Amino acid sequence: MKPRLFTPGPTPVPEETLLELAKPVTYHRAAEAKAILAEVSEDLKYVFQTSQPVFTITSSGTGGMEAAVANTLAAGEKVILLTAGRWGERWRGVLKAFGANIVTVEVPYGKAVTPDMLAAALGANPDTKAVFATLSETSTGVGHDVEAFGKLVAKTDALLIVDGISGLGAMECKVDAWGIDVCVTGSQKALMLPPGLAFVSVSEKAWKKIDATPIRSFYFDLRRYKKSYAESDTPFTPANTLIRAQRASLKRIRTEGIENLWARHSRIAAACRAGVKAMGLELFAERPNSGLTVITVPAGMDGSAILKKMEKQHGFKLADGQDNMKGKIWRLSHMGYTDAFDVLGALSALELVLIESGFKVEAGSGVAAFQKAYAAK
Ligand SMILES: *Cc1c(COP(=O)(O)O)cnc(C)c1O
């Protein structure tokens, strides 16, 4: 059987990138390594849509989040946290660890934080130093209106700090134009690489705050990364094999073009949603993003058992809900190196398993609706 990965991280990796990972290990301070990092940094700026440097940190995405908090905030400073799920809660965890004074704007799982909620929180808390948001809430499939958040925050002295992990490279995100001061992403989502790298952009506004803030981390001290960046280097030994491989996946994005990439993701996402609805299933996210489709498990059904069957019988690995969402939702990723026919296969396998489990769905209904929606575009 052929294993097929549909989890919202890690995601499938293109063949030319996998081949890079098979090459002999090289020295990370050699001229060639620096040239590769320089190229990767330029391509990352393109993906982030920023003219500011994008720093490469060897860590999972959370390391990038920790860098954002540790560098921009002094203990006790006030922040507004916008949370709509598990990854907003990850921000909360990091912020707590660094002693932030957190004003929380929270919505139930499946809902999105609205710009109005942020406007009210900013109005009530004029001493806010930073607003923490999530572009794609991967635990629920919600996408946030970060562009609108940016307009509100730009009018204040606060920074807008965004977890773009799983969103960046799958849905529209323009770091400079939207006024995102610190944007974080990880390698294992839409950037088509295995886990292991975090990428962080920092605006001029954010640098002013960082330079006026006592540093509270050694490894994640962004000032060190900035200094090394000027020489196309990193302060510590980087996962240079991954950086070399990242170059290949970024070239793929460059070749496709970022607007085309956004359009491809939204077209597949819209078709997938049409397919899911035609199967008689419901979507979980009220404001779905283009990176993944989250499906509500029908009442009375053991969602986890269905996923196990899909994997065991057909090789399709979708993600379960996390924590208290386990068994209640199915998360189907279509970000990165995943095309329309991959998703058609996943819907087809889901239909087969649902039929076998006694759920009333007509074979081919989801697949047909996907094709119709896909063709209509
Ligand atoms: C995957 C993900 C993370 C977690 O990153 P790690 O690489 O596991 O540290 C954080 N935020 C979002 C939105 C994610 O999708």
The ligand as an SDF file (V2000), in Angstrom:
LIG
                    3D

 15 15  0  0  0  0  0  0  0  0999 V2000
    2.0330   23.3560   13.4320 C   0  0  0  0  0  0  0  0  0  0  0  0
    1.7150   24.6580   14.0600 C   0  0  0  0  0  0  0  0  0  0  0  0
    2.4580   25.1560   15.1430 C   0  0  0  0  0  0  0  0  0  0  0  0
    3.4720   24.3130   15.8660 C   0  0  0  0  0  0  0  0  0  0  0  0
    4.6800   24.3420   15.4410 O   0  0  0  0  0  0  0  0  0  0  0  0
    5.7840   23.2810   15.8980 P   0  0  0  0  0  0  0  0  0  0  0  0
    6.5860   23.1920   14.6600 O   0  0  0  0  0  0  0  0  0  0  0  0
    5.0880   22.0140   16.2710 O   0  0  0  0  0  0  0  0  0  0  0  0
    6.5000   23.8790   17.0320 O   0  0  0  0  0  0  0  0  0  0  0  0
    2.1780   26.4130   15.6220 C   0  0  0  0  0  0  0  0  0  0  0  0
    1.1840   27.1420   15.0920 N   0  0  0  0  0  0  0  0  0  0  0  0
    0.4280   26.7010   14.0800 C   0  0  0  0  0  0  0  0  0  0  0  0
   -0.6680   27.5610   13.5520 C   0  0  0  0  0  0  0  0  0  0  0  0
    0.6790   25.4410   13.5290 C   0  0  0  0  0  0  0  0  0  0  0  0
   -0.0860   25.0020   12.5190 O   0  0  0  0  0  0  0  0  0  0  0  0
  1  2  1  0
  2  3  1  0
  2 14  2  0
  3  4  1  0
  3 10  2  0
  4  5  1  0
  5  6  1  0
  6  7  2  0
  6  8  1  0
  6  9  1  0
 10 11  1  0
 11 12  2  0
 12 13  1  0
 12 14  1  0
 14 15  1  0
M  END
$$$$
